Amino acid sequence: MSSVLKKCLCSLFLAFCPMGWADEAQHAELEEARKQIVLQFEQASKACWRVFWVNDCLAKARSVRYQSLAPIQELEQKLRREERAIKEAERLQRLSEKSPPKDSH
């Protein structure tokens, strides 16, 4: 399946699924992307040992890994912020349901 098709399907899934499923799907998608980047880094660093300038090659591989992981880390942070906001709203809702209404006598 092409990456464009996968992205479209993921977007449709996230748009129409319940909130809990969306979070799980987003986490899974980000984790998969992270695994792919780490795998690419491992392959690149192994290939570095076949060249004369190993340290320079490894530094470039690390740089590519950091640059590739940056957008994923930003999305993970955004997702965690949204999850915290939802949990806080749920907590406040539970607290408001527990507390008895104040009489204005």
Long-range contacts (C-beta under 8 A, 24 or more apart in sequence): 19-86, 23-79, 23-83, 26-75, 26-79, 27-79, 30-72, 30-75, 30-76, 30-79, 33-72, 34-69, 34-72, 37-65, 37-68, 37-69, 37-72, 38-65, 40-64, 40-65, 40-68, 41-65
